[in-house]
Amino acid sequence: MSLKVAVVSLGCSKNLVDSEVMMKSILNNEYEITNSAEIAEIIIINTCGFIESAKQESIDTILEMSDYKKSGKCKVLIATGCLAERYKDELIKELPELDAVIGTGDYKNVAEVINQVLQGEKVVLYGHQEIIDIDSLPRHISSFGASSYLKIAEGCDNRCSYCIIPTLRGKYRSRRMSDILEEAKELSKNGIKEVNIIAQDITRYGIDLYKSFKLSELLIKLTEIDGIEWIRLLYSYPDEFDDELIEVIAREDKICKYLDIPIQHSSNSILKKMGRRSSREKIIQLIEKLRKRIPDIVLRTTLIVGFPGETEKDFSELYDFVAKMKFNRLGVFAYSREEDTPAYDMPNQIEESIKQERLEKIMLLQKDISEKYNKSLVGQTLKVLVEGASDNGHFGRSFMDAPEIDGKVYFKSDKNIIPGDFCHIIIKRAYEYDLVGERMYEPCK
């Protein structure tokens, strides 16, 4: 009988794709995947090491899973991913329950590592971030429904002063376009209707491999794949946005009129300290251009408050910027001081209480912006991708909402609906982040 393996994936969607690659390798080596850690003989935690809260979650999860060595059937406990790459020596020393540590460039070898551990070895594998072949790594799709992620590149060259990712993931490497398209076709064959394009920075796609930016060309080719109805763009930095890309987004019906553009701040002095190439003026210019060319565009961004040296004036600039720009979706992080980053040693570190106070102020402002925007949607009809059943009916997402991070559309239907159906929903009520509506009874498709 084959051994059962549970994979716990933490952190971002890019990490989830790595977890799915590991699952495929495990299945190919005649192990069995289970969702229950309680019955698993082998447990793998794919960790995140981006900021302090993510690191703590990873440690807590490793400790939680280690209990199954006593109370469950677990024989092998493995940590993989960013935390494993960053703190391999500390993890294997401080957590004796761990049998192996696998870094970000070695996850494809997970089945081999399992075999080594079962033979009595303690394995530490790391340091190969830029060697791993990222082009054709088959995945076991773990998501339920008709939405999946499509990673088009690995690593990062941006070198923001607060970020450890280039150290953990290596330099920016684009995947071959042909391999991306083949993976997208395979996703479509397996019932995926929404592909979410991800990388540390999708707008730089192709610059290393083809010596020019190729995201526009890739998107056009993706729209030609039968079965895929929504293409969503996540993690698109503002620096390399060109008119060609804007035109492709505006023209192609399959591309969701939704952009995730992490700007991090709006004060030019803070942006410079962060190592960002954008300026407040360029960001405003891009937003205005996008909204003029694509009037129904939904914009999401991410901000960092409490960066070293952020004055009250800097924060006031940011607050006023958010109030003026009125992003449809917005997330805020308090700056996390990470060792081995330039920002770690910067003077004028901000007290945690001030960081939290500033975060709460921005989120309270955004809550009001989001609620007003959602209320403007009452009476409109939205195409919704059904994701599941709720206590009072069903729920799904419109083009305005990315999986896992944005709101939902809740609705009732007296006809059977399965996840992956598209339905048209008339919006009746609106809240800060979610919408409630009624289904129009034309056939779902």
C-alpha positions as CSV (number, residue, x, y, z in Angstrom):
1,M,0.0,0.0,0.0
2,S,1.4,3.5,-1.0
3,L,2.2,6.0,1.8
4,K,-0.1,9.0,2.2
5,V,1.4,12.5,1.8
6,A,-0.2,15.7,3.0
7,V,1.1,19.0,1.6
8,V,0.4,22.2,3.6
9,S,0.9,25.3,1.4
10,L,1.5,28.6,3.1
11,G,2.0,32.1,1.7
12,C,1.4,33.4,-1.8
13,S,-0.1,31.9,-4.9
14,K,3.4,31.4,-6.3
15,N,4.1,29.1,-3.4
16,L,0.9,27.2,-4.2
17,V,2.1,26.5,-7.7
18,D,5.3,25.1,-6.3
19,S,3.3,22.9,-3.9
20,E,1.3,21.6,-6.9
21,V,4.6,20.7,-8.7
22,M,5.7,18.8,-5.6
23,M,2.3,17.0,-5.5
24,K,2.7,15.9,-9.1
25,S,6.2,14.6,-8.4
26,I,4.9,12.7,-5.3
27,L,2.1,11.1,-7.3
28,N,4.5,10.1,-10.1
29,N,6.5,8.2,-7.5
30,E,3.5,6.2,-6.4
31,Y,2.8,8.0,-3.2
32,E,-0.8,9.1,-2.4
33,I,-1.9,12.6,-1.8
34,T,-4.3,13.3,1.1
35,N,-5.9,16.4,2.5
36,S,-5.8,15.1,6.0
37,A,-2.6,15.5,8.1
38,E,-4.1,13.2,10.7
39,I,-3.8,10.1,8.5
40,A,-0.7,11.1,6.5
41,E,2.5,9.2,7.0
42,I,4.4,12.0,5.3
43,I,3.7,15.7,5.9
44,I,5.3,18.5,3.9
45,I,5.0,22.2,4.9
46,N,5.7,24.6,2.0
47,T,6.7,27.7,4.0
48,C,6.7,31.4,3.5
49,G,9.5,33.7,4.8
50,F,8.6,37.0,3.3
51,I,7.7,39.0,6.5
52,E,7.7,38.4,10.2
53,S,4.0,37.3,10.4
54,A,4.5,34.8,7.6
55,K,7.6,33.4,9.2
56,Q,5.8,33.0,12.5
57,E,2.9,31.3,10.7
58,S,5.3,28.9,9.1
59,I,7.0,28.0,12.4
60,D,3.6,27.5,14.1
61,T,2.5,25.2,11.3
62,I,5.6,23.1,11.5
63,L,5.1,22.7,15.3
64,E,1.5,21.9,14.8
65,M,2.2,19.3,12.2
66,S,5.0,17.8,14.3
67,D,2.4,16.8,16.8
68,Y,1.2,14.2,14.3
69,K,4.4,12.3,14.9
70,K,2.9,11.6,18.3
71,S,-0.8,11.6,17.8
72,G,-1.1,10.6,14.2
73,K,0.7,8.4,11.7
74,C,3.4,10.8,10.6
75,K,6.8,9.2,10.0
76,V,8.4,12.0,7.9
77,L,8.1,15.7,8.4
78,I,9.6,18.1,5.7
79,A,9.8,21.9,5.5
80,T,10.2,23.4,2.0
81,G,10.0,26.8,0.5
82,C,11.2,30.3,1.4
83,L,11.6,29.9,5.2
84,A,13.5,26.6,4.5
85,E,15.8,28.3,2.0
86,R,16.4,31.3,4.4
87,Y,16.8,29.5,7.7
88,K,17.8,25.9,6.8
89,D,20.5,25.5,9.5
90,E,18.4,27.0,12.2
91,L,15.3,24.9,11.3
92,I,17.1,21.6,11.3
93,K,18.9,22.5,14.5
94,E,16.1,24.0,16.5
95,L,13.3,21.7,15.3
96,P,14.5,18.1,15.7
97,E,11.1,16.9,14.6
98,L,12.0,17.9,11.0
99,D,13.5,15.2,8.9
100,A,14.4,17.3,5.9
101,V,14.6,20.9,4.8
102,I,14.3,21.7,1.0
103,G,14.9,25.2,-0.4
104,T,13.2,27.1,-3.2
105,G,15.4,25.6,-6.0
106,D,15.1,22.0,-5.0
107,Y,11.4,21.3,-4.5
108,K,11.2,19.2,-7.7
109,N,13.4,16.6,-5.8
110,V,10.9,16.1,-3.0
111,A,10.2,12.5,-3.9
112,E,13.9,11.6,-3.9
113,V,14.2,13.4,-0.5
114,I,11.3,11.4,0.9
115,N,13.0,8.2,-0.1
116,Q,16.3,9.3,1.5
117,V,14.5,10.1,4.8
118,L,12.7,6.8,4.8
119,Q,16.1,5.1,4.5
120,G,17.2,6.9,7.7
121,E,18.9,10.0,6.3
122,K,18.5,13.6,7.5
123,V,18.5,15.9,4.4
124,V,19.2,19.6,4.0
125,L,18.9,20.7,0.3
126,Y,19.2,24.3,-0.7
127,G,21.1,27.0,-2.7
128,H,19.9,26.1,-6.2
129,Q,17.4,28.9,-6.8
130,E,18.7,29.8,-10.3
131,I,19.4,26.3,-11.4
132,I,16.0,24.7,-11.3
133,D,14.3,24.2,-14.7
134,I,11.1,26.3,-14.4
135,D,9.8,25.8,-17.9
136,S,8.2,22.4,-17.8
137,L,7.4,21.3,-14.3
138,P,4.0,19.4,-14.4
139,R,1.5,20.2,-11.6
140,H,-1.3,18.5,-9.7
141,I,-4.0,21.1,-9.6
142,S,-5.2,21.2,-6.0
143,S,-7.8,24.0,-6.3
144,F,-11.5,23.1,-6.4
145,G,-13.4,24.7,-9.1
146,A,-12.6,26.4,-12.4
147,S,-9.9,28.9,-11.4
148,S,-6.1,28.3,-11.3
149,Y,-2.8,30.2,-11.3
150,L,-0.3,30.3,-14.1
151,K,3.2,31.2,-13.2
152,I,5.1,32.9,-16.0
153,A,8.4,33.7,-14.4
154,E,10.5,33.1,-11.2
155,G,12.7,35.3,-9.2
156,C,13.1,39.1,-9.1
157,D,15.6,41.8,-10.2
158,N,13.8,44.8,-8.6
159,R,15.9,44.7,-5.4
160,C,13.5,46.7,-3.3
161,S,15.3,47.7,-0.1
162,Y,12.7,46.0,2.2
163,C,12.5,42.7,0.3
164,I,14.3,39.4,0.8
165,I,12.7,37.7,-2.2
166,P,15.6,38.1,-4.7
167,T,17.9,36.3,-2.2
168,L,15.4,33.5,-1.7
169,R,14.2,33.1,-5.3
170,G,17.1,34.3,-7.4
171,K,17.3,36.6,-10.4
172,Y,14.3,37.1,-12.7
173,R,13.8,34.2,-15.1
174,S,11.0,34.1,-17.6
175,R,9.5,30.8,-18.7
176,R,9.5,29.9,-22.3
177,M,6.3,31.1,-23.9
178,S,5.6,27.8,-25.6
179,D,5.7,26.0,-22.2
180,I,3.4,28.5,-20.6
181,L,0.9,28.1,-23.5
182,E,1.1,24.3,-23.2
183,E,0.4,24.5,-19.5
184,A,-2.6,26.8,-20.1
185,K,-4.0,24.4,-22.7
186,E,-3.6,21.6,-20.2
187,L,-5.4,23.7,-17.6
188,S,-8.3,24.3,-20.0
189,K,-8.6,20.6,-20.8
190,N,-9.0,20.0,-17.0
191,G,-11.9,22.4,-16.8
192,I,-10.1,25.6,-15.8
193,K,-11.9,28.7,-17.1
194,E,-10.0,31.4,-15.3
195,V,-6.2,31.7,-15.3
196,N,-4.6,34.1,-13.0
197,I,-1.2,35.2,-14.3
198,I,1.4,35.4,-11.6
199,A,5.1,36.1,-11.1
200,Q,7.0,38.4,-8.7
201,D,6.6,41.0,-11.5
202,I,4.6,40.0,-14.6
203,T,5.2,43.2,-16.5
204,R,8.9,42.3,-17.0
205,Y,8.0,39.0,-18.6
206,G,10.4,38.1,-21.5
207,I,13.0,40.8,-21.0
208,D,15.7,38.2,-19.9
209,L,14.7,35.5,-22.4
210,Y,13.7,37.4,-25.5
211,K,15.4,40.8,-24.8
212,S,12.2,42.6,-24.9
213,F,8.9,42.8,-22.9
214,K,6.6,40.0,-24.1
215,L,3.6,40.1,-21.8
216,S,1.3,41.6,-24.5
217,E,2.2,38.9,-27.0
218,L,1.7,36.2,-24.4
219,L,-1.7,37.5,-23.4
220,I,-2.9,37.6,-27.0
221,K,-1.9,34.0,-27.5
222,L,-3.6,33.0,-24.2
223,T,-6.9,34.5,-25.4
224,E,-6.8,32.1,-28.4
225,I,-7.0,29.0,-26.1
226,D,-10.5,27.5,-26.2
227,G,-12.2,27.0,-22.8
228,I,-10.4,29.8,-21.0
229,E,-12.8,32.7,-20.5
230,W,-11.1,34.9,-18.0
231,I,-7.4,36.0,-17.9
232,R,-6.5,37.9,-14.8
233,L,-3.3,39.9,-14.3
234,L,-1.7,39.9,-10.8
235,Y,1.5,41.5,-9.5
236,S,2.0,44.0,-12.3
237,Y,4.6,46.6,-11.3
238,P,3.9,50.1,-12.5
239,D,7.4,50.7,-13.9
240,E,7.2,48.8,-17.2
241,F,3.6,49.4,-18.1
242,D,3.6,50.5,-21.8
243,D,0.8,51.6,-24.2
244,E,0.8,48.3,-26.0
245,L,0.0,46.4,-22.9
246,I,-2.8,48.8,-22.0
247,E,-4.3,48.5,-25.5
248,V,-4.2,44.7,-25.3
249,I,-6.0,44.7,-22.0
250,A,-8.6,47.2,-23.3
251,R,-9.2,45.3,-26.6
252,E,-9.3,41.6,-25.5
253,D,-12.6,40.5,-24.0
254,K,-11.1,37.5,-22.2
255,I,-8.7,39.7,-20.2
256,C,-10.4,40.8,-17.0
257,K,-10.5,44.6,-16.7
258,Y,-8.7,44.2,-13.4
259,L,-5.1,45.0,-12.5
260,D,-3.1,44.3,-9.4
261,I,-0.4,47.1,-9.3
262,P,1.6,47.1,-6.1
263,I,2.8,50.7,-5.6
264,Q,3.9,50.4,-1.9
265,H,3.8,54.2,-1.3
266,S,3.2,57.6,-2.8
267,S,5.8,59.8,-1.1
268,N,8.7,60.2,-3.5
269,S,11.2,60.3,-0.6
270,I,9.9,56.9,0.7
271,L,9.8,55.4,-2.7
272,K,13.4,56.3,-3.2
273,K,14.4,54.8,0.1
274,M,12.5,51.7,-0.8
275,G,14.5,51.3,-4.0
276,R,11.4,51.7,-6.2
277,R,11.8,53.1,-9.7
278,S,8.4,54.8,-9.8
279,S,7.5,58.3,-8.6
280,R,4.2,59.7,-7.3
281,E,3.8,61.6,-10.6
282,K,4.4,58.5,-12.8
283,I,2.0,56.4,-10.7
284,I,-0.8,59.0,-11.1
285,Q,-0.1,59.3,-14.8
286,L,-0.4,55.5,-15.2
287,I,-3.7,55.4,-13.2
288,E,-5.2,58.2,-15.2
289,K,-4.2,56.6,-18.5
290,L,-5.6,53.2,-17.5
291,R,-8.9,54.8,-16.4
292,K,-9.2,56.9,-19.5
293,R,-8.6,54.0,-21.9
294,I,-10.5,51.3,-19.9
295,P,-13.3,53.2,-18.0
296,D,-14.5,50.1,-16.1
297,I,-11.0,49.0,-15.0
298,V,-10.8,47.7,-11.4
299,L,-7.5,48.6,-9.7
300,R,-6.0,46.8,-6.7
301,T,-2.8,48.0,-5.0
302,T,-0.7,47.1,-2.0
303,L,0.9,49.6,0.4
304,I,3.5,49.5,3.1
305,V,3.2,51.9,6.1
306,G,5.9,52.6,8.8
307,F,8.9,52.2,6.5
308,P,12.1,53.6,8.1
309,G,12.0,57.4,8.0
310,E,8.4,57.7,7.2
311,T,7.4,61.0,8.6
312,E,4.0,62.3,9.5
313,K,4.2,64.3,6.3
314,D,5.0,61.2,4.2
315,F,2.1,59.4,5.8
316,S,-0.2,62.3,5.2
317,E,0.8,62.3,1.6
318,L,0.0,58.6,1.3
319,Y,-3.4,59.1,3.1
320,D,-4.4,61.9,0.7
321,F,-3.2,59.9,-2.2
322,V,-5.4,57.0,-1.3
323,A,-8.4,59.3,-0.8
324,K,-7.8,60.9,-4.2
325,M,-7.0,57.8,-6.3
326,K,-9.9,55.7,-4.8
327,F,-8.5,52.3,-5.6
328,N,-11.3,49.7,-5.9
329,R,-9.2,47.2,-3.9
330,L,-6.4,47.9,-1.5
331,G,-4.3,46.0,1.0
332,V,-1.9,47.5,3.6
333,F,1.1,45.9,5.4
334,A,3.0,47.3,8.3
335,Y,6.7,47.4,7.4
336,S,8.5,44.2,8.6
337,R,12.1,44.7,9.5
338,E,13.9,41.8,7.7
339,E,17.5,41.0,8.3
340,D,19.8,40.8,5.2
341,T,17.8,43.6,3.5
342,P,19.2,47.2,3.1
343,A,16.2,48.6,5.0
344,Y,17.1,46.6,8.1
345,D,20.0,48.9,9.0
346,M,18.3,52.2,8.0
347,P,18.0,54.9,10.6
348,N,14.7,56.1,12.1
349,Q,12.9,52.8,12.4
350,I,9.2,53.3,13.3
351,E,7.6,52.0,16.5
352,E,5.2,49.1,16.0
353,S,2.4,51.0,17.6
354,I,2.7,53.9,15.1
355,K,2.9,51.4,12.2
356,Q,-0.3,49.8,13.4
357,E,-2.0,53.1,13.9
358,R,-1.2,54.2,10.4
359,L,-2.3,50.9,8.9
360,E,-5.6,51.2,10.6
361,K,-6.1,54.7,9.4
362,I,-5.6,53.7,5.8
363,M,-7.8,50.6,6.1
364,L,-10.6,52.7,7.6
365,L,-10.4,55.1,4.7
366,Q,-10.3,52.3,2.2
367,K,-13.3,50.6,3.9
368,D,-15.4,53.7,3.1
369,I,-14.1,53.9,-0.5
370,S,-14.8,50.3,-1.1
371,E,-18.3,50.5,0.4
372,K,-19.2,53.5,-1.8
373,Y,-17.9,51.8,-4.9
374,N,-19.8,48.6,-4.2
375,K,-23.0,50.5,-3.6
376,S,-22.6,52.1,-7.0
377,L,-22.9,48.5,-8.4
378,V,-26.4,48.0,-7.0
379,G,-28.8,47.4,-9.9
380,Q,-26.1,46.3,-12.3
381,T,-25.8,42.8,-13.7
382,L,-22.5,41.0,-13.2
383,K,-21.1,37.8,-14.7
384,V,-20.1,35.6,-11.8
385,L,-17.9,32.5,-11.7
386,V,-19.6,30.2,-9.2
387,E,-17.2,28.9,-6.5
388,G,-19.5,27.0,-4.1
389,A,-22.5,26.9,-1.8
390,S,-23.1,29.1,1.2
391,D,-25.7,28.9,4.1
392,N,-28.2,30.9,2.1
393,G,-27.4,29.9,-1.5
394,H,-24.3,30.2,-3.6
395,F,-21.2,32.4,-3.9
396,G,-18.7,33.3,-6.6
397,R,-16.6,36.1,-8.0
398,S,-17.1,38.7,-10.7
399,F,-14.3,40.0,-12.9
400,M,-13.7,42.6,-10.2
401,D,-12.5,40.1,-7.6
402,A,-9.3,38.0,-7.6
403,P,-9.4,34.6,-5.8
404,E,-8.6,34.5,-2.1
405,I,-7.8,38.2,-1.7
406,D,-11.0,40.1,-2.8
407,G,-14.7,39.9,-2.0
408,K,-17.5,37.6,-3.0
409,V,-20.9,37.8,-4.7
410,Y,-23.6,35.9,-2.8
411,F,-26.8,34.9,-4.4
412,K,-29.7,32.4,-4.3
413,S,-30.7,30.0,-7.1
414,D,-33.5,27.4,-7.1
415,K,-31.7,25.5,-9.9
416,N,-28.7,23.3,-9.5
417,I,-25.4,25.0,-10.0
418,I,-21.9,23.6,-9.7
419,P,-18.6,25.3,-9.2
420,G,-17.2,26.5,-12.5
421,D,-20.6,27.6,-13.9
422,F,-20.9,31.2,-15.0
423,C,-24.1,33.0,-14.0
424,H,-25.5,36.5,-14.4
425,I,-26.4,38.1,-11.1
426,I,-28.4,41.3,-10.5
427,I,-26.8,43.1,-7.5
428,K,-29.4,44.0,-4.9
429,R,-27.3,44.9,-1.8
430,A,-23.7,46.0,-1.2
431,Y,-21.4,45.9,1.8
432,E,-17.8,47.0,2.3
433,Y,-16.3,44.1,0.5
434,D,-19.1,41.7,-0.6
435,L,-22.1,41.9,-2.8
436,V,-25.5,40.2,-2.6
437,G,-27.7,39.6,-5.6
438,E,-30.2,37.5,-7.5
439,R,-29.6,35.2,-10.4
440,M,-31.0,36.0,-13.8
441,Y,-32.5,32.8,-15.2
442,E,-30.9,32.6,-18.5
443,P,-28.8,29.4,-19.0
444,C,-25.5,29.4,-17.2
445,K,-22.6,28.5,-19.3
